Amino acid sequence: MKALAPALAAALFALSLPAPSAAQDAADPFQWLEEVDGARAMAWVEGQNARTAARLEADPRYGEFLAEARAIFTAEDRIPAPSFRAGGVDNLWQDTAHPHGVWRHTSLSDFRSESPEWRELIDLDALSKADGRNWFFKGASCLRPDEAICLVRLSDGGGDAVEVREFDTRSRSFTPGGFVFPAGKQSQAWLDADHVVAGREWTPGEVTESGYAYVLKVVGRDGSSREVFRGDRTDVAVDPIVLRGERGVDALMVRRGVTFFENEFLLVGDGGLTRVRLPRRAEYQAYVDGQVIFSLQAAWGGFPAGALISYDLGDVLRDAARAKAQQVFAPGPRQAIQGAAETRNRLVVSLLEDVKGAVQVFAHDADGWRSTRLALPTDSNITIQDASADDDRVFLYVEGFLTPTTLWLADAARGSADAVKALPSRFNAAQHEVQQFWATSSDGTSIPYFLVRRKGVSDDGSTPTIMYGYGGFEVSKPPIYLPEMGRLWLERGGAYVIANIRGGGEFGPGWHQAALREHRQFAFDDFAAVARDLFARKVTSTRRLGIYGRSNGGVLTSVSITQHPDLWNAAVIESPLIDMLRYHKLSAGASWVGEYGDPDTADRDFIAAYSAYQKLGPGMKLPEAYITTNTRDDRVHPGHARKFAAKLEALGYPYLYYENTFGGHANDADPELNARRWARHYVYLAQKLMD
């Protein structure tokens, strides 16, 4: 009877479903859950939230976890994330009193002090109340060199779609009669005080299949507009790039995203468009000393994959066909470029070397490019926070699993760097250690992973362990300081693992492409190999191992519990892609065909071979999963998570589901939302792995 129960539950549940509409796929009885704000769908969400809250928020640990997480996310001694502007520093500050945040400004010297004097620019909470909206700040683009007037990006609910308004930082008010662009997925860049180049939905439906702009226009303050580029609806997106030099705008360049990883770059001139000679698998990185810098995701023209190359802009404008590229930097076999930024006269590049950080600075002269390395802590992760266009200063974050984040201010021209702010320790790191191991995957490839755990713990397989993975889009996952993880998990005896599986960018484009499209199974195999290596080392066991992944990591975790249900006892599947045969029809999904393949072609066969939504069936022994998403996620459709939970329910499998009603794809728009989110996560993981 136990074996028959899931099938019986599925049959009874199916009988209760209404007949699908003409627009609904008859093979998918849960497609109605794709109606984001549909009354029936939201009633289902409300019921699921109540059920999950009764389980997780009633746990005695929830209040304790919530208080600890709230204290971390609202602490007054956090490092204010800095952005250079107008000779000083901007910051968005969120706390208990201002969950939406305050955009504010101070001088650089004052920022370096212990208690800066901030000048408020926009109170997002007050603005939300005045407008009757749920505004979240998504950044600002300010006109150089003064950087006094800005295009402020506001999201209603925390999603990717934004409304753009002109704001005057001198009067601290929105400019009457200034530039305003209604809500949408869009991009803008200043040309001068009276002209903005913008990509957006100019007429209803004038967006790509992914929901992004493919038409660029120069818009004047006088209401005039002039189209400068039109892509195709099948493109992913079209964006403007303004190349600005010492005397102003040197050129307007268009990035036409043909697919997520393939681009064309064109310079807009009076005589028309000039294509920059590049392979399609190239990305724009920076503009320094008249040199336009690109990264190559594939070998081309004698340059290796992963290299940085540059073109002299003047040469391209004079004769694009004859312009010659020169190499800026080529990473070694254990290196990868993590990020790049331009200062006034330097190119700053953050690297990974065996998944540990370093920063290289490049200067250009008549002989080409020369480089120096900044003296920064080793065995840490180093990321570029922001770079100044007025001079050569750069803000950098330095952190590790057990090393609280430190903010450094570097002078790229002088090669100097100093720590200016440090996050206090949020948990007792002294009693823990970090180890890096390598697992062997299905094809013999060595897969690195980091293990963080208490010193001296017995290798008897009893340690409750969370294993995190992503494995996609060439996104690297190096060591980072996670105060909520340390406080809520490590201090209670848990261990934490990051698996640097293929599909990521830890070792450059090749590491990513090894799990692309029809090779996706290697990412799943790598993840399982790390789990088995943990078992072989007797770090943990199936009973004590849980997995966590979000977004693309939701593909990984949902597939992992269907392919290898015997390896884990818990799975947090957050903001996930799961229905991989319909992902391209939901939200921004069409833009990721380059990563996963196109289900409407022969690619469907290799996608269907792993898609967890379709693989769910009766008679499986699945761990109880916790699936969570956000109603206002307009990047990865909440229907993925909803439908997976509904199908689990129909088949009689245990699961938990919770959906925040605002917050966007990151699911962390304000500190209170974030604190509650992590409190629920860790209660679930404690119940499954510690109890």
N, C-alpha and C positions, 0 to 999 in steps of 0.2 A: 504493500500500500504506500510506503514511503517513496518508493521509486515512481509510482504512478501519480503522486500528489502534484508535482509541477505540471505535468501534462493535463491533468484534470483541471487544475486552476486556470491554465491557459485556455482550455476549451470553454469553461464557464465564463471567463472574462471576455472572450471573443464574442460570445452570445449576447453580452450586454452592450456591445458597441453598436452605434448607429451605422447605417450604410454609408460608405464614403461618398463624398460629393463628386461631381464630374471632374472637378479640378484636382481631386485628391487621388494619389496613387493607391489603387485598390490593394496592392501588395503591402502597403504600409498603413495599418489601421490607426497609427498614432500621429499621422501627419497634421492633424488638427492642432497639435501642440506647437506647431511652427508659427501659429498666429500669435505674435509676441504679446499683444495686449488684448487678445480675444477674451470675451467674458468667460467662456468655458475653460479656456486654458488657464486664466488667472485664478479661477475658482479651484482648479486642480492644484496650482502652485500654493495657494493659501492652505489647502488641506495638507499638502505634503510638508509645508513649513511647520504647521502646528504639530504634526506627528513627530517630526525630527526634533523640534524644540522640546517637546515633552520628554524625549529620550536624552538629549545632550544637555539642555539647559537645566534640567532637573537634577543632573548629576552634581553631587556636593563640590566637585572640583571646578565646575564651571565658574562659579562666583570668584573663586581664588584665581583661576587662570585669567578671567576677564579683568580683574583688578590689576594683576601683574602686567598684562598686555597693554591695558589703558595707560598705566604709569610709564611704560616704555615709549608708546607712541605719542604721548602728550608731554613728555618730560621737558622742563625748561632748559636743561643743559644739553639738549640735542645740538648737533652742528647745523646751523642754518645753511642750507644748500645755496651757494653763491653763484650769481651770474654777473659778468661784467657789463656795465652800462654807464655811459655818460661820465666816465672817469671814476665811477664808484662801483657799488655792488648792489644788486637787487636780490630779493629773496621772497619766496612765498612761505608764510608761516601759518601752520595749522595747530590748534590746541583745543582744549575743552571749551574755551569761550568762543573760539572762532573755528569751528569744524570745517567750514568752507575755505577759510584762510584769509590772510591779509597780504596783499602784494605791497612791498615796502622797499625803501632805498636808504643806503648810508654811504659814507665815504669809505675808501679802501682802508685808510689808516684807522678809522673808527671801527670798521669791521674786525680788524685785527685785535682790537682791545677786548677785554673780558666782558664788558657790558656796552655794546654799541648803542648809539642813539639812532633809532630808526625813524624815518619819515614815511608815514602811511601814504600809499598811492590809491589803492582800491581795497575797500572792505567787502569781500565777496559775500559775507553773511548779510550785511546791510543791503547790498545790491540785490541779492536774491529776494529778500523781504520786500524791497521797493518794487521789484519787477514781477513778483509772484512767480518766480522761477527757482530752479534748483541749480544755481550756477557753480561751476568749478572752473578754475583757472587752468588753461592749457598752453600758456606761454604768450610771449609778445615779440613782435618784430619791430625794431625801432630804426628810424632813418639815420644813417651815419652821414656826417661825422658827429653831429651834436647829440643824436639819440634822445631827443626831447619828445618827438611825436612818435607814437607807436600804434601798431595794429594789434589789438588785444584779442586773444582767442578765448571764447567762453563756451563751455559745454553745459547743456541743460541735462543734468543727470549723470555726467561723467563719461559719456560715450565719446566716440571719435568725431562725430559730427559737431561742428562748432559754428557759432555766430561770431563774426569778426567786426569790431568797432574801432574807430580811430580814437586814441586817448592822448591828451596833452599832459605830460608829466610835470610841467611847470605849474599849470593851474590845477592839476590833480582832478581833471574832469574830462568826460567824453566831449569831443570836439563838436560843437553845434554845426550841423550841416556837413560834418566830416564823412569820411569813407565808412560805409556800412555794407557788409555782405551777409545776407540772411543765412540761416543755419544750413550746413551741409558739410560733406567731406571735401575740403578745398585747401588751396595753398595760395599764398600771396607773397610778393616781394616788392619793396620800394624801388622805384627808379629815381624819382626826385620828390620834392615836397608836394608836387601836384599830380604825380602819376604813379600808379601801382600796376604791376603786372599780376594777373590773377588767373587761376584755373579753378573752375567751379561749374555747377549746373546752371548754365545761362538760360536755357529754356527747359520746360518740363521733360524729363527723360533723357536729357543730353548729358549722359554719364556713361562710363564703360559698364560692361557686364559685372564688374566688381564694385560698382557704385562710386567710382572716382572720376575726376574731370579728365576730359581729353581735348578740350578747347581752351587755349590761352588768349586772353585779351589784355591790352593796355587800357586801363580805365583812368580817365582824367577827373580831377576835382570838379571840373565844370559839367560833368555828366557824360562826356564823350567816351566812346569806346572804339577800339580798333583791334580786330582779330589779327594775331601774329602767328598762330600755329593751330592746326587742327589734326589730331591723330585719328585713330579708328576706334569704334566702339568695342572692338575685340582687344584693344590694348588694356593693360592693367591701369595705368595712370599717366598723365602728362603733368610735369612740374616745371616751374621757372627757376633758373639759377642766375642770379645777378653777379657777374664778376666785377668786383669793385677794387680799384687801385688807389694810388695816392691822390689822383686828381678827380676821382669820381668813378662813374660807371665806365669800365673798359669794354664790356660786352654783355649782351643778354644771351644766355644759353638755355636751350630746352632739353630736358631729360624726358625722352619718350620711353616709358616702360612697356616694352612689347610683351614680355612676360615678367614674372617676379624677379627673374635673374638675368633677363636679357634687355638691353637698353640700346637706344640710339641717342647720340648727343649732337645737337645742331645749333649753330650760332645764327642769331637773327641779325640781319643787316639790311641796309637800304636796297641792296641788290637781290635780296631773297635769303634763302637758307643755305648755310654752309655746313656740311656734315663733317664732324671730326672723325678722322680715320682711326677706328677702333674695332675690336671684335665686339660682338653683342654681349658677351659675358664680361662686362667691365662696369665699374661704378665710379662716379665722381667722388673725390675726397676733399680737395682744397684748391685754393688759388693763392700762390705766393710768388712775389717778385716777377709777375708777368707769366708765371708758369702754371698751366692747368694740370692738376695732378689726378690721376685715375689709378684704381687698383684693378688688377686682372684676375678674374676667377678661372681663367683657362690660359694655357701657354699660347703665346702669339708673338709673331715677329721677332723670334729669338729671345723673348722674355719668358721666364717661367711663370707658371700659375702661382698666384699669391703675390706677385711683384707689384711694386708701385712704379709707375712711369709718369713722365711729364711731357707736355708739349709747350713750346713757346707760343703764346697766344698770337703775337704778331706774325709769326711764321704761318700759322693756320689761317689767319685772316688774309694774308697775302697770297698763299697758294697751298690750300689744304692737302692737295694730292702729293706735294713735295715735302711737306713738313715732316721732320724726323723726330721721333720720340726718343727720350733718353731714360735710362733706368735710374730711379731714385734709391730703391732698396729691394732686395730679394731675400725673403726669409729662408732660413735653413730648414732641414727636414723636421726638426723638433720645435720650430717656431711658427707663429701665426700672428698676423696683424689683427689687433682687437679694435682699434679705433684710431682716427686721425683728426687733427684740428689745425687750423691756421692762426698764427698771430700776425702781427704787422709784417714781420720779416722772416718768420721761421715756420717750418712744418714740424708738428709734434706728433709722434706716433707711439701709441701704447702697444706693447707686444706681449705675447705669451710664449714662454720657453718652458717646455714640459709642464704647461698649464700653470706657470707662475709668472708674475708680471715684471715688466721692465719698460722704460721709456727712452726712446731715441729721438734726438733733435736734429733736423736737417736744415742746412743753409745752402742757398743757391748763389753761385757767382759765375764768372765767365768760363770757368773750367768745369762747371757742372755742379754736382751735389756733394757736399761733405757732411759728415755726421759726428755727433758726440752723444754719449750716454749720460743721462742725469743720474747723480748719486742719490739713490733712494733705497729704502729698506729692501732686502732680498727676501725670498720665500714668502712673498705677499702678492696679493692681487692689487694692481694699480690701474685706475681708470681716469680718464680725462673728464673733469666736471665742466670746465669752460675755459675758453681762451680769449684773450683780449685782442681786439682789432686796433686799439690805440697804441699799444706797445707790444712787448713780447712776453708778458706774464701769462701764466697758466695756473689754474686751480686743478689739483690732483687729489684723488682719494686713494689712500693706502690702507689695506685691511687684510685680515686673515680670519680663519675660523675662530681662533682664540685671541686674536688681536683686535681690540676695538678700533673702529674707523678713525683715521687721522686725516685731516685736511692739510695739504701742503700747498704752498705758493712758490712756484718756480719762475725764474727768469730764464727763458729759453735762449736768449742771446748771450747771457753771461754763463749759462750752465750751472746756475746755483739753485738751490731749493731749500726751503725751511718749513718745518711744521708750524702751522699757525693756530690750529684748533684740534682738540682731541675729544672723542666721545668717551665718557667714563665707562668703566667696565660695568656691564649689566648682569653678569653672572660670574661665578667663581671658575675662571679658566685655568687656574693653577693646578687643579686636580684632574685636568683632561689633557689629552694628547691628540696630535694629528699624524696619521700615517698615510702614505700613498702606496697602493698596491696595483698589480696588473692582473687582469683575468684573461683567459684565453677563450675567444669566441668560436662560433661554429666552423669558421673557415681558417682558424689558426691565428687570426689577428689578435694582437695584445691590446687590451682595453684598460686604460688607467681609471682608477677611482680613488677618492679620498675617503678615509674613515676617521671620524671624530668620536672619541669615547673616553671614559674614565680610565685613568692610569691604574694598572695593576688588576684590572678586571679579569676574572677567570674566563679562559677560552673553553667554555663548556656549552656553548650554543644557547645560553639563557638570556642574553642581553636584548632587550626590546630595541629594535632598530628601524629607523625610517630611511628608505632609499629613494633618492630624488633623481629624476632623469628628464631630459628634454629631447635631444637628438634630432634637430631639424634646423633648416634655414641658415645654416652656418653660424648659429648662435653658440658661443662658448659658455661654459659654466665653471668658472674658476672658483677658488676659495673666497667666500665672503663672510663678513661678520653678521650673524643673524641673532640679535639679542633676544627676540621672542623664543627662538628655538633653544638657545642656551639656557634661558631661565625656565621655560615651561617643560623642556624635554631633557636636556643634558643633566641639569641639576637633580632631576628625579630618577637618574640612573639609565637614561636612554642613550643610544648611539645614533649618529647621523652619517649618511653616506651620500656623496655625489658621484654618480656614474658618468664619466665623460665618453659617452657612447658615440658611435659614428652617426653622421647627420649634423653634428655640431661643427663648430669652427676651431676646435682646440689645436688642430694641426693644419689649418689652412683649408683651401677649397677642396683638396683631394679627400680629406676626412669627411667633409660634407657630402660630396658627390658619391662617396662609397655607399651611402644609404638613400640615394635619391631615386624617386619613382619606382621602377621595377626592382630596385635593390633595397627597398624599405625593410624587408624582413631582417636584414643585418642589424638594424637598430634594435629590433626586438630581441634578436639573438644575443646581442651584446649585453643588453639589460639582464637577461636571464643568466648569462655567463657570470656577471658580477654577483648575482645572488648565489649562484652555486659556489663561487669562490669564497664568499663569506661563510657558507656552510662548511666548506672544506677546511677553512681556518678555524672553524668552531667559534666564530664571532657571534653568530645567531643561528636561528633555526626557522623553519616555516611558521611555527607557532608564534614566533616573536618578530617576524619580519613583515613590515608594511611598506607600501610604495606611495609616492606622491608625485603628481605631475599636473601641469596646467597648460591650457591652450594646445599647442602641438604635443605637449606632454600628456594631454588627455587621450590622444591617439595611442601613445605609448602605454599608458596605464590601462586603458580599456582593452587593448589587444593583449596586454600581459595577463590580465585575469582570465581571459577566454582561452589563450594559448597555453598558459602555464598556471592554472589555478592551484596547483600543488605547491607552488613556491612561496606564496604569501598568505597572510591571514587578515590583511587590511589593505585598502586602497582608497586614497583621497584623489578624486578625479574632478579637477576644478576648471571651470570655463573651457570645457573640452570640445575638440572635434571628435566625433564618434561615428556618425553615419557618413562613411566615406564614399558612398555611392550617390549621395545628394549634397555633399558639402559645397560643390561648385555652384549650386543653385541658391545658397543661403548666405545672406549678408555679403561679406567681402570674399567669400569662398572662391569665386572664379579666378581671383588673383593668384591662387596657390596651385594652379594646375601644373606649373613648372616644378613644384616640389613633389606633388603626389601623383600626377598624371590626370588624364581626362576620362572620367567614367563614361562619357558618351562615345568613346572610341574603343579600340581594341585594348586600351589600358584597363578597361573595366575588369578584365580577368585577373590581373595581378593585384588590383585594389580589392576586389571581392574576396581574394584569397585570405585577407587579414581583417577586413572591416568588422569591428566588434559588434556593431549593431545588427548586421546580417548574420553573424556567427552565433549569436545567442540562440539557444534552442533548449528543448527539454532534456533532462537527464544529466545535466552538467553539475559538477560540484564546485560552486563558485564561492569565493570569500565574500562576506558582506561588504559591499562598497559604499562609500560616502560620496555622493555626486552633488556638486554645488556649482552654481553659476549666477548670472546677473541679468535681470530683465533688460537693463539698458546697455547690454553688451552688443554694440552694432558692428563688431569685428567678427567674433565667432558667435554664431546665432545660438541663443539659449535653447532652441529646439533640439540640438544635439543631446544636451544633458537631459532635457525633459523626456524625450522619446526613449532614451536608454533606460531611465528609471521606470517609465511606464511599461516597457517590455519586460524588465526584470520582475515587476509586480505581476504582470499577466502570467508569467511563467512560474510564479510562486517562489522566486528566489529572495533572500533577505537583502535589503538595501536601505540606505537613508538618502534623502534628497532635501536640499535647502537652496532657495533662490533669493538673493538680495534683490530688492526692487530698484536700486540705483547703485551707481559706482563704476559702471563701464567695464571694459574687458579686464582691467587690472584688479577690479573688485576691491579697491582700497582707497576710494575717493576721499574719505575723511577718516580721522583717527579712531573715532568711536566705531564706525562700521568695520574698520580693520581689526580693532581689538576683539569685537564680537566674533568676527570671522575666524581668527586664530584660536580663540577660546574654544569654539566648537570643534575646529580641526583637532586640537590636542586632547580634548575630552574623548572624542571618538577614538583617536589613536591609543590613548591610555586604556580605554575600555577593551580594545581589541588586543593590544600587545603587552600591557602591564598587568591587567587584572587576571 
